[in-house]
Structure formats: structure tokens, C-alpha cells
């Protein structure tokens, strides 16, 4: 039997492997021909991420049903690799056997158990795609998915039946293969003889071999090629925010990406690794608002364009305005949700920002955004206010705030545009100042030397304006003596902490909630018990997903005596207010439902929540407008965390003001 299989098996395997290799090369060729990017640092940290995302399914299990079925399928295929090894080994090597290590005992049992798990996973997947039909699957390739289901079913079916027929042929039923033995027992009951079983075993052996090889040859052209690309794609993920969006050379033309070949190899590895699962689309606030953006379709369209370009086929025109429309690009709020939910660590948002740079270079900017960018270049703030008005919010305070340019301070407060100029936020800014003063914090501000941090300017694609703003702020900060920076604006925090590193500066930057919690812990800020009301808290994207701070605001809410009830979408899964990435400067009339209104509705569904707590100036603006638009101001109010703390704080007269900043 062994001799009859060797030559045919070698020939069939060689043919299918050559087809698979050729198809893989067509897919991988654009990746290998891409500009370099350094993603080879910190190998142990990268391996840890692979273990968590692949081995433990951390991200996949955030969607419980899909995660479980994938875990069944994944673990099943790992175990069933022993069947593949056994099938090819027995066909190519005369004395090959796994019996010595348990091939006929515990390995055989695992093979049967996990074959069942794979079948369960297939049934769950078919039910999800055929009955549940999640919206996120609507734009995925349906025929591809069903064909893969069929191939997987054929792999499992052939291995189980082959094992059953082998037991009939050898008249050796074994409890170590319960499923195959059950089928073999049925075959015996209907009178199947050993010779027929032996012939059938050969047929199903070759059916199993050909199915496996056909699966391998088909995979390179399928979205299921992530079987091979997911691990490297996760391994080469960006480990920090600075490497996610690397700087550009403004002296080099053009800025951004005008041709697909300009994307670096990690961008292109992303494109071929997409599973089309649609998790990014389901998490996208712009998509939920009815705008054109689907992060999944951005990746798929860029991928298809890359393949067409690589094959020399006709493409859809320029990258911006052809492959991806300007309207799609500027719908993005840069909330990073798409990147945070992707189970294979694809980075749609960074590609969108690269393409936005091209759009900005081409002058494809809507009027409202153009006005904001003009204001920033002319006055250093998006509102177009004179710089000398930046500190007018301090005039009603009963104390003087230090000018950090003239006096040494422990804490430099980088206030930000909206906190400085917008009347809807200025009241909160004064409350934060009062809390810091009551706690004895030695702090100061930059007054008219402060300019917009440039966080959203950069993410809207205006890299040149970002550099001008950043360098102006760095110059102003260099003239000051301070220990660390505090800000109420998470967008500012992100720019100062992460983006400014590209200019060779590093600051110790904290959010005001982090500083206030330190003050409460050290008894410099004393809180009385609040009224015990139930509130909910919104995690700002740039504080939570970007800078991993989820606990300080929640701890302060608890310390102030309030009961916190989180919304279903909270912490890493928080839903964007819709203001980020420059969207606060753009027209939102095309939205079917603003993200901020969607979020307020989610809070209202909690029932007895009286306040919607925010810790970002943009959130104050967006959610304040949302409750007015929805007409629910009588049911819930938007409050900054400073509002809660001001209501329950009291000054500690015994504090030592010199011990606050360590």
C-alpha cells in the first residue's frame, strides 16, 4: 500500500504546492517591493502580543459568539495538523507512525474531539452568516466564505470517514476514536466487508489529501490567507503611538501617498491580512453616523487597487479622489476604534491620515475646515481669536495664575483652545483652576505664548501647520521652568506626550484627572461625600484608547460619593463623540445621526442615570449640543468631572504646598 502512494503523492503535492507558491508570490510581491519601516524592535514584547491576540484570542473574544467559534476552529485546526502530518507521513515514509507518541491513543482521542469542535464552529459560522447576518458582513465576499466552509467541512469529513473505514478494514474498533468508531460500527451493521472498507479507505485518504492541498492552493487568493499573515502582522504592530504615525519629511515632495507603491511594507501587509470581518466598520462612529467611511472598505479597496497595480491592470484613477474619495477620508474622527478592535492589528486610520495629507496637498479641503486651518496658521488657534485673549478666562478668578514664562512653577498647565476661548468650556476651566489653587498646587500657564497643540491639525493631514504649531509651543516651553505639564484636553495630552517626541523633546504630561487623584490621595484636596447620585462616564478617545487612562476619572467619581454605572460601550470599547480628527471643524449635515446623539441615547437607556460625566472640552461641547438637539436636558445633564469635584471639595488649611509635586 505504501509503495503505491509515494509517487502519486509526490506528484500531486508538488503540483499543488507550486500553484500555492505562485499565488502567494503574486500576493506578497507588492509587500516585498515596499518602502522600509522599522518594526523589528522589542522582540519579546512583540511575541507577547502574538501570544495574547492569537493564542488567547484577547481581541476576538470581545465579540463573544464570533470569538468562541473562531477559538473552536483555530484550536481544532492546530490539533488536526497531526492528522495531516500522519497522512503525508504514512504516504511518503514506509515506517512513519505517530503511535510511539500516542497516535493511536490520546492523540487519536484529541483528533476526534477537535474534529467535532470544528464541525460545531462551522455550524455556528453558517448560522451567523446565513441567519444572523450581521451588518458588518454585508460588504464581505460571501462566496469566498462559503467555499472555505465547504473545504473545511470536507477536510474534517474525509479524515473522520477515512479513520472509520480503516477500523472496519482492520476489524479493530477503538474507544480512542469514539466518533470514527461509532461510524465504523454503523458500517459493520449494514454489512460492509473488509475489502470494500479498504477500497473506501483509499478513496477517502486521497480525498483528504487533495482537499488539504486544494485548501492550501486556494488560500492565497482568499481573505482567509490571514491564516498565514495574521501572526506576522500582529508581531510587526506599532508598539507606541509615536511609531503608529511616523513623521514626514516636509522638504520631500509630494507629502502623503499619491501612489500605492509609496505605502510601506507594514501598510501593505495590513492590506493582504484583512479578514473582512467588519469589526472595524461596526466600531466606526463615522459609519454609524451614516457617512461614507467604512474602514473595512478602505482596506479592501486599497488592497484591490494594489493587486491591480501589481498585475499591470487598469485601476480606478488616483489614490485620493479615485480609489478612495475625499468625503470618505474626511469622515474619519481618528478615534482609533478601528485599530483597537482589529483582531489582526490592521491600521486603517493611519492609512486614512496618509491619504488626507495628499488631499490637503491637493487643496481638497471643505470650507469650514479651510477656515479653521487658516485661523490656526494666522492666530495659533482654530477660533481665530487674538492670542492676547487666550487668558481672558482668568479675569473672574479671585486669585492670580502665575505666568510660567516669568516664574518657576511645579506644574505648567497647557490649557488648550476650547478650554481657553469657548464660553461653554471656560466655566469648567475656571473650576479646574480653583481646584488646583485650593489644593495648593504651584501652577502657571503660558498666557498668549500658548498655541494649539496641533494634535487634530496633524490628524486632519496638515503636517506643515502641525510642525509650525509644535515648534512654537516647544520654543515657549523651553523658556519655562517646570516639573511637569497638566492639561484638561486629552488631544493636547496626546500631542505633547507622543507627537512632540519626533522633535526630540520629552515631557512628563498628565491629564487633570490624574493630578487631581494624586491630590486627593495626598490629602491636599479634600472631598466630602456627594449625594450618592448615579452617573455615567464617557471615556474620551484620546485619553483612553490613545493613552490608556481609564481608572483615574472613575476613582475620582467614587471618591466624590457618586455611584458610577458604565455604559455598554466603555473603556477600550468607548464610542467617539465625533469631534476628533478635525471633525469638530467640519460640516456634519450629511450625518443621519450624530455620534454624540447616539451616545446620549445609550446613556439614557441606563435608566436612573442623572449626569453624563466628561473629561474633555470637546466632549462638553459635543454632548451639550446633543442633549439640546434630542430635547432631553430635563432627563440628563452633561457635567465635567470638575463640576462634581467642585461641589464636594473643601480646602485643607494644613496642606504643605511644597510637597504636592514629587
Secondary structure, 3 states (H helix, E strand, C coil): CHHHHHHHHHHHHHHHHHHHHHHHHHHHHHHHCCECCCCCCCHHHHHHHHHHHHHCCCCHHHCHHHHHHHHHHHHHHHHHHHHHHHHHHHHHCCCCCCHHHCCCCHHHHHHHHHHHHHHHHHHHHHHHHHHHCCHHHCCCCHHHHHHHHHHHHHHHHHHHHHHHHHHHHHCCCCHHHHHHHHHHHHHHHCCCCHHHHHHHHHHHHHHHHHHHHHHHHHHCCCHHHHHHHHHHHHHCCCCCHHHHCCCCCCCCCCCCCCCHHHCEHHHHHHHHHCCCCCHHHHHCHHHHCCCCCCHHHHHHHHHHHHHHHHCCCCCCCCCECCCECHHHHCCCCCCCHHHHHCCCCCCHHHHHHHHHHHHHHCCCCCHHHHHHHHHHHHHCCCCCCCHHHCCHHHHHCCCCCEECCCCCCCEEECCCHHHHHCHHHHHHHHHHHHHHHHCCCCEEECHHHCCCCCHHHHHCCCHHHHHHHHHHHHHHHHCCCCCEEEECCHHHHHHHHCHHHHHCCCCCEEEHHHHHHHHHHCCCEEECCCCCCEEEECCCCCCCCCCCCCHHHHHHHHHCCCEECCCCCCHHHCCCCCCCCCHHHCCCCCCCCCHHHHHHHHHHCCCCCCEEEECCHHHHHHHHHHHHHHCCCCCCEEEEHHHHHHHHEEECCCCCHHHCCC
